[in-house]
């Protein structure tokens, strides 16, 4: 059981280090609009994995991608 615990702790420490390096983007405008978007479940799962791996939440990711597309 100690091997599993060590692997978990190592993974948790690595995740914390990665998350510490992520800067959370702040919106440049004061006014925000809320939208609802329907996406396939598989895409939602990929978004959740991205959040876990990078620490970037879905709102920040979507804003970044839309900005890149329409900038």
Secondary structure, DSSP 8 states (H G I E B T S, - for coil): -HHHHHHHHHHHHHHHHHHHT------SSS----------HHHHHHHHHHHHHH---HHHHHHHHHHHHH-
